């Protein structure tokens, strides 16, 4: 979840703002570069730290039934993966 936020910021906003750092005009460096860089840093903090914490406090409680179903699905997937890999190993022999 956090990786998509970082990739989205790094691939679009951050690269575009870095170009402003090399502008010959002091106006661009002072106002646009610093302002947009601060907005990007604030957005990263909001997306990775603040919003997940607030949603954890405000959001609904975890449903034990859904947690058990998720664990059972993971166990079933692991069992299927093992049997597939064992079948492939038996076919090689």
C-alpha positions in Angstrom: 0.0 0.0 0.0 2.7 2.5 0.9 4.8 1.5 -2.1 2.1 2.8 -4.5 2.2 6.1 -2.7 6.0 6.4 -3.0 6.1 5.3 -6.6 3.3 7.7 -7.5 5.1 10.6 -5.9 8.6 9.6 -7.1 7.6 9.0 -10.7 5.4 12.1 -11.2 5.7 14.9 -8.7 9.2 14.6 -7.4 10.9 14.3 -10.8 9.0 17.3 -12.1 9.9 19.4 -9.1 13.6 18.5 -9.2 13.8 20.3 -12.6 12.8 23.5 -10.9 15.9 23.2 -8.6 18.1 23.8 -11.6 16.3 26.8 -12.9 18.4 29.9 -13.4 15.8 32.2 -11.9 15.9 32.8 -8.2 12.1 33.3 -8.3 11.6 29.7 -9.5 14.0 28.3 -7.0 12.8 30.3 -4.0 9.0 30.2 -4.5 8.1 27.3 -6.8 10.7 24.7 -5.9 10.5 25.2 -2.2 6.7 25.4 -2.2 6.1 22.4 -4.3 8.8 20.4 -2.4 7.1 21.2 0.9 3.7 20.1 -0.6 5.2 16.8 -1.8 6.7 16.1 1.6 3.4 17.0 3.3 1.6 14.7 0.9 4.0 11.8 1.6 3.6 12.3 5.4 -0.2 12.5 5.0 -0.4 9.3 2.8 2.0 7.2 4.7 1.7 8.3 8.3 -1.2 10.5 9.2 -4.1 9.1 7.2 -3.5 5.4 8.1 -3.3 6.2 11.8 -6.5 8.3 11.7 -8.3 5.5 9.7 -7.1 2.9 12.2 -8.6 4.9 15.1 -11.8 5.9 13.4 -12.4 2.8 11.3 -14.5 -0.2 12.1 -13.3 -3.0 14.3 -11.8 -6.1 12.7 -14.4 -8.9 12.1 -13.1 -12.1 13.6 -15.0 -14.2 11.1 -13.3 -12.4 8.1 -9.9 -12.9 9.8 -10.5 -16.6 10.2 -11.7 -16.9 6.5 -8.5 -15.0 5.4 -6.3 -17.4 7.4 -8.1 -20.4 6.0 -7.7 -19.1 2.5 -4.0 -18.6 3.1 -3.6 -22.2 4.4 -5.6 -23.6 1.4 -3.4 -21.6 -1.0 -0.2 -22.8 0.7 -1.5 -26.4 0.6 -2.3 -26.1 -3.1 1.1 -24.5 -3.9 2.9 -27.4 -2.1 1.0 -30.1 -3.9 1.7 -28.4 -7.3 5.4 -28.1 -6.5 5.5 -31.8 -5.4 3.7 -32.9 -8.6 6.3 -31.0 -10.7 9.1 -32.6 -8.7 7.6 -36.1 -9.2 7.2 -35.5 -12.9 10.9 -34.7 -13.2 11.9 -37.9 -11.5 
